[in-house]
Amino acid sequence: MAARAIWKGNLLVGKQQLPIKLYSSLEEKGIHFRLLHAKDRAPVVQRIVRKDTGEEVAKEDRRKALPVDAGTAIILQPEDLEELVPPESRDIRLCRFVPRSLLNDQWYDRPYYLGPDKDSGDYFALAEALGRKDVVGIARWVMRKKRYLGALEMVNGYLMMVTLRRAEQVLSFSGIEIAKSTAPSENELKLAQQLVATASGDFEPELWEDEYRKRVLKLVEAKARGEKIVPIRPKKRKAPASLADSLKASIAASREKKVA
């Protein structure tokens, strides 16, 4: 399925404005069930109710509260929250450029394609410059009443914007130390290197399907035809005695797959 534009605006690079369109780069493929009553198959809906009486609460009577300790919560009125919504804007402002190596996977959240909206000369010039310098642009913008932080980078000659997590969300690895007793031996390290070499290959994402989704759809199709599927129960595997035994078994299994 082709990507579709979900938002358009201007990418601000210093005093220069580049009209752009933001495209979805992902498509949700999860399984979404409908809730039905088991007795008569009537659809089931969820409602907001009081915990003490079970009575439904109208939308205008609901309030949000944020706990500050075990017994206290601060109630926020709708107008309080409305005042905190950032003003609407169509500008993506690039704040600075940083080396790509400074960002790891912890920071990245959701990717979007960023395409040109009119003249594409400046667009491709910026993409080429990012690629040659091997840098990413740190950007800020407001979309659908929410402020975003993102990393602008070049991918296959085009611009891609990946939303970033905030600093308070990213945990540091510092303080985590590996005990000397768990350090790998030379033999274990050699086996691990052999495992990596044996299992190396091209990145083929189509090989790793969502097995749960595939099985659910297969089950639905079979039920629609009136068939009955016997569930497959995986065999329990015995835990290997050591890391070395585990690595040897993995290497052997990998070699068998290559032969097959």
Backbone as JSON, one array per atom type, in Angstrom:
{
  "sequence": "MAARAIWKGNLLVGKQQLPIKLYSSLEEKGIHFRLLHAKDRAPVVQRIVRKDTGEEVAKEDRRKALPVDAGTAIILQPEDLEELVPPESRDIRLCRFVPRSLLNDQWYDRPYYLGPDKDSGDYFALAEALGRKDVVGIARWVMRKKRYLGALEMVNGYLMMVTLRRAEQVLSFSGIEIAKSTAPSENELKLAQQLVATASGDFEPELWEDEYRKRVLKLVEAKARGEKIVPIRPKKRKAPASLADSLKASIAASREKKVA",
  "N": [[0.84, -1.2, 0.0], [0.54, 2.22, -0.85], [2.15, 5.06, 0.67], [0.35, 7.6, 2.46], [-0.38, 11.09, 2.57], [-0.59, 12.77, 5.64], [-0.42, 15.2, 6.82], [0.53, 18.58, 6.29], [3.02, 21.16, 5.86], [5.57, 23.57, 6.65], [9.05, 23.25, 6.4], [11.42, 24.69, 8.31], [14.51, 25.95, 7.76], [16.86, 27.7, 9.03], [16.52, 30.8, 7.57], [15.17, 29.84, 5.46], [12.35, 28.33, 3.85], [10.83, 25.26, 3.36], [8.28, 23.83, 1.67], [6.47, 21.03, 2.74], [5.21, 17.62, 2.92], [3.85, 15.36, 5.25], [4.06, 11.92, 5.58], [2.54, 8.78, 6.37], [4.55, 6.09, 7.39], [4.17, 3.61, 8.31], [1.88, 0.87, 8.69], [-0.84, -0.15, 10.52], [-1.32, -3.45, 11.49], [-2.44, -5.1, 13.32], [-4.49, -7.47, 15.19], [-7.86, -6.84, 15.66], [-10.38, -7.34, 17.74], [-13.98, -7.67, 18.01], [-16.19, -7.12, 20.68], [-18.59, -9.33, 21.92], [-21.71, -10.44, 23.34], [-21.74, -13.5, 24.98], [-24.03, -15.12, 25.05], [-26.17, -14.29, 23.25], [-24.86, -13.12, 21.15], [-24.9, -10.35, 20.93], [-23.58, -7.07, 20.31], [-21.1, -5.68, 22.49], [-20.53, -2.82, 24.45], [-18.35, -0.33, 25.87], [-18.59, 1.69, 28.76], [-18.23, 4.72, 30.69], [-18.31, 4.56, 34.09], [-19.37, 5.12, 37.52], [-17.31, 3.94, 40.18], [-18.36, 3.27, 42.62], [-21.18, 3.05, 42.45], [-21.78, 2.11, 39.91], [-23.17, 3.58, 38.07], [-23.62, 5.27, 34.95], [-21.53, 7.94, 33.77], [-21.95, 11.1, 32.44], [-20.26, 12.77, 29.73], [-19.81, 15.53, 30.15], [-19.73, 15.65, 32.87], [-17.44, 14.51, 33.74], [-14.15, 14.6, 35.15], [-10.63, 15.17, 35.1], [-7.99, 13.97, 37.1], [-4.84, 14.24, 38.74], [-2.78, 12.17, 40.53], [-0.84, 13.09, 43.38], [0.22, 12.07, 45.65], [-0.2, 9.19, 47.83], [-2.76, 9.64, 48.94], [-3.81, 11.93, 47.81], [-5.01, 13.9, 45.11], [-4.88, 16.12, 42.37], [-7.42, 17.97, 40.93], [-8.19, 18.78, 37.63], [-9.69, 21.23, 35.66], [-11.6, 21.31, 32.57], [-11.07, 23.72, 31.15], [-8.63, 24.4, 32.24], [-6.86, 22.54, 31.13], [-7.19, 23.09, 28.42], [-5.91, 25.54, 28.15], [-3.29, 24.77, 28.21], [-2.75, 23.57, 25.82], [-0.66, 23.62, 22.99], [-0.28, 26.37, 20.65], [-1.72, 26.21, 17.36], [0.23, 25.36, 14.48], [2.0, 25.35, 11.38], [4.6, 24.9, 10.99], [7.72, 23.27, 10.91], [10.41, 23.44, 12.83], [13.84, 23.44, 12.49], [16.22, 22.89, 14.9], [18.94, 22.29, 15.47], [21.87, 20.62, 14.12], [23.15, 17.38, 14.55], [25.71, 14.86, 15.03], [24.98, 11.71, 13.58], [25.72, 9.48, 15.05], [25.28, 10.09, 17.71], [22.72, 9.49, 18.44], [20.88, 6.73, 19.55], [18.94, 3.65, 19.35], [17.18, 3.87, 21.51], [16.19, 6.46, 21.56], [14.57, 6.81, 19.34], [11.2, 6.87, 18.07], [8.57, 6.93, 16.32], [8.54, 6.59, 12.81], [8.24, 8.81, 9.96], [7.62, 9.55, 6.53], [8.96, 12.32, 4.78], [7.99, 14.4, 2.39], [8.46, 16.48, -0.59], [6.43, 19.4, -1.19], [6.08, 21.21, -3.21], [8.2, 22.89, -5.21], [10.99, 20.87, -5.65], [13.73, 21.09, -5.59], [15.32, 22.36, -3.51], [14.6, 20.7, -1.48], [15.73, 18.12, -2.1], [18.37, 18.91, -2.12], [18.85, 19.49, 0.57], [18.42, 16.95, 1.67], [20.55, 15.54, 0.48], [22.71, 16.93, 1.58], [22.47, 16.29, 4.32], [22.99, 13.56, 4.18], [25.65, 13.49, 3.2], [27.07, 14.8, 5.21], [26.51, 13.13, 7.28], [24.71, 13.59, 9.4], [21.95, 14.36, 11.63], [18.96, 16.29, 11.79], [17.67, 18.04, 14.51], [14.41, 18.62, 15.34], [11.43, 20.59, 16.01], [7.86, 20.66, 16.35], [4.31, 21.36, 16.07], [1.51, 19.31, 16.02], [-1.77, 18.39, 15.54], [-2.65, 19.35, 18.08], [-0.54, 18.68, 19.75], [2.82, 18.81, 20.9], [5.78, 17.97, 19.21], [8.99, 16.3, 19.12], [11.63, 15.67, 16.94], [13.79, 13.74, 14.71], [15.42, 14.58, 11.86], [16.4, 12.98, 8.96], [18.35, 11.58, 6.24], [17.2, 9.12, 4.06], [17.76, 6.78, 1.71], [18.0, 8.81, -0.23], [15.84, 10.46, 0.28], [13.96, 12.54, 2.61], [13.39, 11.7, 5.99], [11.41, 11.82, 8.89], [11.72, 11.11, 12.24], [9.96, 10.69, 15.13], [11.04, 11.62, 18.4], [11.78, 10.28, 21.64], [11.41, 11.8, 24.88], [13.89, 13.25, 27.1], [13.46, 12.47, 29.77], [12.32, 10.0, 29.45], [14.2, 8.22, 28.57], [16.34, 5.84, 29.75], [19.43, 5.57, 31.51], [22.33, 3.52, 30.94], [24.3, 3.43, 32.71], [25.86, 2.36, 35.73], [25.1, -0.24, 35.64], [26.68, -3.15, 36.08], [28.65, -5.89, 35.05], [29.12, -8.88, 36.7], [32.26, -10.39, 37.54], [32.25, -13.13, 37.6], [30.41, -13.86, 35.69], [31.47, -13.2, 33.3], [32.28, -13.93, 29.89], [34.01, -16.92, 28.89], [37.03, -17.68, 27.01], [36.51, -19.77, 25.28], [33.7, -19.74, 25.15], [33.36, -17.23, 24.01], [34.54, -17.65, 21.51], [32.8, -19.58, 20.45], [30.47, -18.04, 20.35], [31.18, -16.15, 18.42], [31.39, -17.83, 16.23], [28.74, -18.61, 16.02], [27.53, -16.15, 15.29], [28.79, -15.78, 12.81], [27.86, -18.04, 11.41], [25.1, -17.66, 11.34], [24.81, -15.37, 9.88], [23.53, -13.15, 7.34], [21.45, -11.74, 4.68], [19.2, -8.96, 5.3], [15.97, -9.81, 5.53], [13.0, -8.94, 5.91], [10.5, -9.97, 5.25], [10.53, -12.62, 5.88], [10.0, -12.92, 8.56], [7.19, -13.21, 9.84], [4.11, -12.02, 11.37], [3.21, -14.3, 13.37], [1.13, -14.9, 15.14], [-1.01, -13.25, 14.24], [-1.31, -14.32, 11.67], [-2.13, -16.96, 12.26], [-4.51, -16.49, 13.62], [-6.1, -15.34, 11.58], [-6.15, -17.51, 9.82], [-7.54, -19.34, 11.37], [-10.02, -18.03, 11.55], [-10.81, -18.03, 8.87], [-11.06, -20.78, 8.47], [-13.12, -21.43, 10.27], [-15.16, -19.99, 9.08], [-15.62, -21.55, 6.89], [-16.68, -23.68, 8.06], [-14.96, -25.55, 9.1], [-12.8, -27.34, 11.4], [-10.06, -26.64, 13.38], [-7.27, -28.25, 14.69], [-5.5, -27.31, 17.47], [-2.02, -26.47, 17.49], [0.33, -27.68, 19.62], [3.23, -26.57, 20.96], [6.29, -28.33, 21.51], [7.88, -28.78, 24.62], [11.04, -27.47, 25.35], [14.11, -28.66, 26.64], [16.13, -26.96, 28.95], [19.44, -25.94, 28.11], [22.54, -27.18, 29.48], [24.61, -25.35, 29.8], [25.98, -22.15, 28.72], [27.76, -22.61, 26.66], [26.88, -25.09, 25.66], [24.4, -24.29, 24.72], [25.11, -22.47, 22.69], [26.47, -24.2, 20.97], [24.37, -25.87, 20.18], [22.77, -24.0, 18.84], [24.43, -23.28, 16.72], [24.61, -25.72, 15.37], [21.92, -26.07, 14.63], [21.6, -23.9, 12.95], [23.32, -24.53, 10.85], [22.06, -26.82, 9.87], [19.72, -25.72, 8.79], [20.8, -24.23, 6.7], [21.8, -26.25, 5.09], [19.44, -27.57, 4.45]],
  "CA": [[0.0, 0.0, 0.0], [1.32, 3.45, -0.94], [2.03, 5.96, 1.81], [-0.57, 8.71, 2.22], [-0.05, 12.3, 3.32], [-1.48, 12.98, 6.78], [-0.23, 16.55, 7.34], [1.43, 19.37, 5.44], [3.48, 22.38, 6.51], [6.82, 24.14, 6.15], [10.27, 22.91, 7.12], [12.2, 25.92, 8.44], [15.95, 25.75, 7.9], [17.33, 29.09, 9.09], [15.52, 31.69, 6.98], [14.6, 29.16, 4.3], [11.15, 27.54, 4.07], [10.61, 24.19, 2.39], [6.94, 23.22, 1.8], [6.6, 19.57, 2.85], [4.08, 16.8, 3.33], [4.21, 14.27, 6.15], [3.39, 10.69, 5.16], [2.67, 7.61, 7.23], [5.48, 5.08, 6.87], [3.78, 2.35, 8.91], [0.47, 0.52, 8.61], [-1.24, -1.02, 11.62], [-1.8, -4.75, 11.0], [-2.79, -5.92, 14.46], [-5.81, -8.1, 15.23], [-8.79, -6.06, 16.46], [-11.59, -8.12, 17.95], [-15.19, -7.01, 18.47], [-16.72, -7.78, 21.86], [-19.97, -9.76, 21.8], [-22.25, -11.19, 24.47], [-21.62, -14.93, 24.66], [-25.32, -15.8, 24.97], [-26.96, -14.0, 22.04], [-23.97, -12.47, 20.17], [-25.15, -8.91, 20.84], [-22.36, -6.28, 20.52], [-20.87, -5.16, 23.83], [-19.86, -1.53, 24.42], [-17.78, 0.12, 27.13], [-19.08, 2.98, 29.23], [-17.58, 5.27, 31.87], [-19.26, 4.47, 35.19], [-18.85, 5.31, 38.87], [-16.87, 2.7, 40.79], [-19.14, 2.92, 43.81], [-22.58, 2.72, 42.14], [-21.93, 1.53, 38.59], [-23.96, 4.47, 37.23], [-22.87, 5.9, 33.87], [-21.23, 9.35, 33.99], [-21.96, 11.85, 31.19], [-18.97, 13.36, 29.4], [-19.67, 16.86, 30.76], [-19.57, 15.49, 34.31], [-16.17, 13.85, 34.03], [-13.0, 15.46, 35.41], [-9.35, 14.47, 35.18], [-7.23, 14.26, 38.32], [-3.49, 13.68, 38.72], [-2.33, 11.87, 41.89], [0.43, 13.66, 43.8], [0.71, 11.11, 46.64], [-1.12, 8.07, 48.02], [-4.12, 10.03, 49.29], [-4.16, 13.25, 47.28], [-4.99, 14.09, 43.66], [-5.26, 17.46, 41.95], [-8.43, 17.95, 39.88], [-7.99, 19.77, 36.58], [-10.9, 21.56, 34.91], [-11.37, 21.29, 31.11], [-10.45, 24.97, 30.7], [-7.22, 24.38, 32.66], [-6.11, 21.76, 30.15], [-7.25, 23.77, 27.13], [-4.92, 26.6, 28.15], [-1.97, 24.17, 28.06], [-2.58, 23.07, 24.45], [0.18, 24.54, 22.22], [-0.97, 26.99, 19.52], [-1.59, 25.53, 16.07], [1.28, 25.86, 13.61], [2.33, 24.49, 10.25], [6.04, 25.01, 10.83], [8.67, 22.36, 11.56], [11.61, 24.26, 12.98], [15.07, 22.71, 12.77], [16.93, 23.58, 15.98], [20.37, 22.11, 15.29], [22.27, 19.38, 13.47], [24.06, 16.64, 15.41], [26.18, 13.63, 14.4], [24.04, 10.59, 13.66], [26.2, 8.52, 16.04], [24.87, 10.48, 19.05], [21.39, 8.95, 18.7], [20.72, 5.28, 19.41], [17.55, 3.2, 19.19], [16.34, 4.29, 22.63], [15.59, 7.77, 21.33], [13.64, 6.81, 18.21], [9.85, 6.44, 18.37], [7.78, 6.57, 15.15], [9.06, 7.24, 11.6], [7.36, 9.35, 8.93], [8.26, 10.08, 5.33], [8.79, 13.75, 4.6], [8.12, 14.62, 0.96], [8.31, 17.87, -1.03], [5.06, 19.79, -1.52], [6.08, 22.02, -4.43], [9.52, 22.81, -5.82], [11.73, 19.85, -4.91], [15.18, 21.28, -5.68], [15.89, 22.6, -2.19], [14.32, 19.5, -0.67], [16.74, 17.1, -2.36], [19.67, 19.46, -1.72], [18.96, 19.29, 2.02], [18.58, 15.51, 1.9], [21.91, 15.18, 0.09], [23.64, 17.52, 2.56], [22.4, 15.48, 5.54], [23.67, 12.3, 3.92], [27.09, 13.69, 3.07], [27.61, 15.18, 6.52], [26.16, 12.07, 8.21], [24.12, 14.23, 10.57], [20.49, 14.43, 11.69], [18.48, 17.57, 12.27], [16.73, 17.97, 15.62], [13.32, 19.52, 14.96], [10.25, 20.69, 16.88], [6.68, 21.13, 15.65], [3.03, 21.07, 16.7], [0.6, 18.63, 15.11], [-2.97, 17.88, 16.21], [-2.67, 19.83, 19.47], [0.53, 18.07, 20.52], [4.14, 19.23, 20.48], [6.65, 16.84, 18.9], [10.42, 16.44, 18.91], [11.96, 14.67, 15.94], [15.11, 13.69, 14.07], [15.32, 14.62, 10.4], [17.56, 12.32, 8.37], [18.22, 11.18, 4.84], [17.09, 7.68, 3.84], [17.63, 6.46, 0.27], [17.87, 10.03, -1.01], [14.68, 11.24, 0.7], [13.95, 12.93, 4.0], [12.52, 10.97, 6.91], [11.33, 12.41, 10.21], [11.41, 10.12, 13.26], [9.69, 11.35, 16.41], [11.98, 11.22, 19.44], [11.34, 10.25, 23.03], [11.96, 12.87, 25.7], [15.03, 12.87, 27.92], [13.03, 11.78, 30.98], [11.86, 8.65, 29.11], [15.33, 7.39, 28.18], [17.1, 5.45, 30.93], [20.87, 5.41, 31.31], [22.89, 2.19, 31.18], [25.34, 3.56, 33.72], [25.55, 1.71, 37.0], [24.87, -1.67, 35.43], [27.98, -3.78, 35.96], [28.62, -7.34, 34.89], [29.99, -9.54, 37.67], [33.37, -11.1, 36.91], [31.93, -14.56, 37.49], [29.57, -14.09, 34.52], [32.19, -12.81, 32.09], [32.44, -15.11, 29.02], [35.34, -17.52, 28.74], [37.53, -17.6, 25.64], [35.81, -20.78, 24.49], [32.35, -19.24, 24.92], [33.46, -16.12, 23.07], [34.81, -18.23, 20.19], [31.56, -20.19, 19.98], [29.54, -16.97, 20.02], [31.61, -15.58, 17.14], [31.02, -18.81, 15.21], [27.29, -18.52, 15.86], [27.25, -14.94, 14.52], [29.23, -16.01, 11.43], [27.02, -19.07, 10.8], [23.74, -17.17, 11.15], [24.82, -14.09, 9.16], [22.87, -13.15, 6.03], [20.79, -10.49, 4.3], [18.01, -8.59, 6.06], [14.79, -10.16, 4.75], [11.91, -8.82, 6.88], [9.31, -10.75, 4.87], [10.65, -13.96, 6.44], [9.56, -12.92, 9.95], [5.79, -12.78, 9.84], [3.38, -11.99, 12.63], [2.63, -15.65, 13.39], [-0.16, -14.88, 15.85], [-2.01, -12.69, 13.32], [-1.51, -15.28, 10.58], [-2.88, -18.1, 12.77], [-5.87, -16.04, 13.91], [-6.81, -15.21, 10.3], [-6.35, -18.86, 9.3], [-8.6, -19.91, 12.17], [-11.27, -17.38, 11.16], [-11.18, -18.54, 7.54], [-11.5, -22.18, 8.62], [-14.44, -21.41, 10.92], [-16.12, -19.49, 8.1], [-15.91, -22.68, 5.99], [-17.25, -24.76, 8.86], [-13.93, -26.53, 9.45], [-12.29, -27.3, 12.76], [-8.61, -26.72, 13.39], [-6.68, -28.79, 15.92], [-4.4, -26.42, 17.84], [-0.67, -27.02, 17.54], [0.94, -27.45, 20.93], [4.68, -26.7, 20.82], [6.97, -29.2, 22.46], [8.73, -28.09, 25.59], [12.46, -27.74, 25.17], [14.89, -28.71, 27.86], [17.14, -25.91, 29.04], [20.79, -26.47, 27.99], [23.28, -27.18, 30.73], [25.51, -24.2, 29.9], [25.97, -21.25, 27.57], [28.5, -23.26, 25.59], [25.98, -26.08, 25.06], [23.37, -23.55, 23.99], [25.72, -21.94, 21.47], [26.73, -25.32, 20.06], [23.08, -26.3, 19.62], [22.34, -22.98, 17.89], [25.27, -23.4, 15.53], [24.2, -26.93, 14.66], [20.61, -25.83, 14.03], [21.78, -22.96, 11.85], [23.95, -25.27, 9.74], [21.04, -27.7, 9.3], [18.81, -24.89, 7.97], [21.49, -23.86, 5.47], [21.86, -27.47, 4.25], [18.09, -27.82, 3.95]],
  "C": [[0.88, 1.25, 0.0], [1.09, 4.32, 0.29], [1.09, 7.1, 1.46], [-0.2, 9.89, 3.1], [-1.07, 12.51, 4.44], [-1.4, 14.41, 7.31], [0.69, 17.29, 6.38], [1.81, 20.66, 6.16], [4.75, 22.87, 5.87], [7.98, 23.7, 7.04], [11.15, 24.16, 7.12], [13.66, 25.59, 8.71], [16.6, 27.13, 7.86], [16.23, 30.0, 8.59], [14.8, 31.06, 5.79], [13.39, 28.32, 4.7], [11.0, 26.51, 2.96], [9.21, 23.62, 2.61], [7.05, 21.69, 1.76], [5.25, 18.92, 3.15], [4.61, 15.67, 4.2], [3.38, 13.05, 5.77], [3.56, 9.6, 6.22], [3.65, 6.63, 6.59], [5.18, 3.7, 7.44], [2.29, 2.12, 8.72], [0.14, -0.48, 9.71], [-1.86, -2.31, 11.07], [-2.17, -5.68, 12.16], [-4.18, -6.5, 14.33], [-6.7, -7.28, 16.17], [-10.11, -6.83, 16.56], [-12.77, -7.21, 18.31], [-15.73, -7.8, 19.65], [-18.21, -8.08, 21.67], [-20.41, -10.45, 23.09], [-22.27, -12.66, 24.1], [-22.96, -15.6, 24.42], [-26.02, -15.55, 23.64], [-26.17, -13.25, 20.97], [-24.25, -10.98, 19.99], [-23.85, -8.16, 21.07], [-22.3, -5.71, 21.93], [-20.1, -3.85, 23.72], [-19.35, -1.2, 25.81], [-18.33, 1.49, 27.49], [-18.28, 3.4, 30.46], [-18.61, 5.29, 33.01], [-18.55, 4.79, 36.51], [-18.45, 3.97, 39.45], [-17.77, 2.28, 41.95], [-20.56, 2.47, 43.48], [-22.76, 2.02, 40.8], [-22.75, 2.38, 37.64], [-23.07, 5.14, 36.17], [-22.71, 7.4, 34.14], [-21.16, 10.05, 32.63], [-20.61, 12.54, 30.98], [-18.76, 14.7, 30.09], [-19.47, 16.79, 32.27], [-18.26, 14.82, 34.7], [-15.07, 14.89, 34.24], [-11.75, 14.6, 35.51], [-8.62, 14.92, 36.44], [-5.88, 13.57, 38.24], [-3.04, 13.43, 40.15], [-0.98, 12.51, 42.18], [1.04, 12.85, 44.94], [-0.38, 10.07, 46.85], [-2.55, 8.5, 48.28], [-4.59, 11.33, 48.71], [-4.05, 13.27, 45.77], [-5.48, 15.5, 43.35], [-6.23, 17.36, 40.78], [-8.17, 19.1, 38.91], [-9.29, 19.97, 35.82], [-10.59, 21.54, 33.41], [-10.69, 22.55, 30.61], [-8.99, 25.06, 31.11], [-6.37, 23.67, 31.61], [-6.1, 22.43, 28.78], [-6.2, 24.87, 27.03], [-3.5, 26.06, 27.93], [-1.71, 23.63, 26.65], [-1.75, 24.06, 23.65], [-0.58, 25.13, 21.03], [-0.71, 26.24, 18.22], [-0.5, 26.18, 15.22], [1.51, 24.86, 12.49], [3.84, 24.49, 9.99], [6.77, 23.91, 11.59], [9.99, 23.1, 11.62], [12.81, 23.39, 13.34], [15.9, 23.51, 13.77], [18.44, 23.48, 15.83], [20.63, 20.79, 14.57], [23.31, 18.69, 14.37], [24.53, 15.39, 14.67], [25.19, 12.49, 14.61], [24.42, 9.62, 14.77], [25.75, 8.85, 17.46], [23.49, 9.94, 19.42], [21.38, 7.44, 18.54], [19.25, 4.93, 19.39], [16.63, 3.63, 20.32], [15.58, 5.57, 22.34], [14.49, 7.74, 20.28], [12.27, 6.25, 18.6], [9.12, 5.99, 17.11], [8.28, 7.32, 13.91], [7.96, 7.71, 10.64], [8.2, 9.73, 7.72], [7.97, 11.57, 5.25], [9.05, 14.05, 3.13], [7.96, 16.07, 0.59], [6.87, 18.17, -1.42], [5.0, 20.66, -2.76], [7.41, 21.83, -5.12], [10.39, 21.86, -5.0], [13.24, 20.04, -4.94], [15.84, 21.45, -4.33], [15.7, 21.39, -1.28], [15.43, 18.46, -0.86], [18.15, 17.6, -2.03], [19.89, 19.26, -0.23], [19.17, 17.82, 2.34], [20.01, 15.06, 1.58], [22.93, 15.71, 1.09], [23.65, 16.72, 3.85], [23.16, 14.16, 5.36], [25.17, 12.45, 3.85], [27.75, 14.02, 4.41], [27.39, 14.11, 7.57], [25.65, 12.66, 9.53], [22.6, 14.1, 10.5], [20.11, 15.79, 12.23], [17.47, 17.37, 13.39], [15.66, 19.04, 15.39], [12.2, 19.5, 15.99], [9.08, 21.18, 16.04], [5.43, 20.75, 16.44], [2.12, 20.44, 15.66], [-0.54, 18.05, 15.92], [-2.92, 18.1, 17.72], [-1.6, 19.19, 20.35], [1.88, 18.52, 19.98], [5.05, 18.01, 20.31], [8.1, 17.26, 18.81], [10.81, 15.35, 17.93], [13.37, 14.79, 15.41], [14.91, 13.6, 12.57], [16.58, 13.99, 9.82], [17.29, 11.94, 6.93], [18.21, 9.66, 4.75], [16.82, 7.43, 2.36], [17.35, 7.7, -0.57], [16.69, 10.91, -0.65], [14.8, 11.61, 2.17], [12.98, 12.05, 4.79], [12.57, 11.66, 8.26], [10.91, 11.31, 11.2], [11.16, 10.86, 14.56], [10.61, 10.76, 17.47], [11.31, 11.17, 20.8], [12.02, 11.39, 23.79], [13.06, 12.34, 26.62], [14.61, 12.09, 29.16], [12.54, 10.36, 30.72], [13.01, 7.68, 28.87], [16.2, 7.11, 29.4], [18.57, 5.23, 30.58], [21.3, 3.99, 31.63], [23.94, 2.22, 32.27], [24.91, 2.9, 35.02], [25.27, 0.23, 36.87], [26.22, -2.33, 35.15], [27.83, -5.29, 35.86], [29.6, -7.96, 35.88], [31.07, -10.34, 36.95], [33.05, -12.57, 36.7], [31.09, -14.88, 36.26], [30.24, -13.67, 33.22], [32.42, -14.04, 31.22], [33.87, -15.61, 28.99], [35.77, -17.4, 27.28], [36.8, -18.59, 24.73], [34.4, -20.33, 24.15], [32.35, -18.1, 23.91], [33.7, -16.63, 21.65], [33.56, -18.86, 19.6], [30.53, -19.14, 19.57], [29.89, -16.33, 18.68], [31.27, -16.53, 15.99], [29.52, -18.77, 14.93], [26.91, -17.31, 15.01], [27.61, -15.15, 13.06], [28.3, -16.99, 10.71], [25.64, -18.53, 10.46], [23.68, -15.84, 10.39], [24.16, -14.22, 7.8], [22.25, -11.81, 5.74], [19.58, -10.23, 5.21], [16.8, -8.83, 5.17], [13.57, -10.12, 5.67], [10.68, -9.63, 6.54], [9.36, -12.18, 5.42], [10.08, -14.05, 7.85], [8.16, -12.34, 10.03], [5.24, -12.68, 11.25], [2.61, -13.31, 12.71], [1.27, -15.68, 14.08], [-1.26, -14.37, 14.93], [-2.34, -13.69, 12.21], [-2.37, -16.46, 11.05], [-4.32, -17.72, 13.09], [-6.68, -15.94, 12.62], [-7.1, -16.58, 9.68], [-7.49, -19.55, 10.05], [-9.96, -19.34, 11.79], [-11.75, -17.9, 9.81], [-11.7, -19.97, 7.63], [-12.88, -22.25, 9.26], [-15.52, -20.94, 9.95], [-16.52, -20.59, 7.11], [-16.52, -23.86, 6.74], [-16.25, -25.83, 9.26], [-13.51, -26.36, 10.91], [-10.79, -27.52, 12.72], [-8.14, -27.26, 14.74], [-5.5, -27.92, 16.28], [-3.07, -27.15, 17.92], [-0.06, -26.67, 18.89], [2.46, -27.65, 20.81], [5.28, -27.58, 21.9], [7.86, -28.37, 23.38], [10.18, -28.5, 25.37], [13.17, -27.75, 26.52], [15.95, -27.61, 27.84], [18.53, -26.52, 28.94], [21.55, -26.32, 29.3], [24.15, -25.93, 30.9], [25.36, -23.33, 28.66], [26.68, -21.9, 26.39], [27.64, -24.29, 24.88], [24.91, -25.42, 24.23], [23.9, -23.02, 22.67], [26.0, -23.06, 20.47], [25.46, -25.8, 19.4], [22.58, -25.3, 18.58], [23.12, -23.05, 16.6], [24.86, -24.6, 14.7], [22.87, -26.73, 13.96], [20.73, -24.9, 12.84], [22.38, -23.64, 10.64], [22.93, -26.2, 9.08], [20.09, -26.94, 8.39], [19.49, -24.54, 6.65], [21.57, -25.05, 4.52], [20.51, -27.75, 3.63], [17.72, -26.82, 2.88]]
}
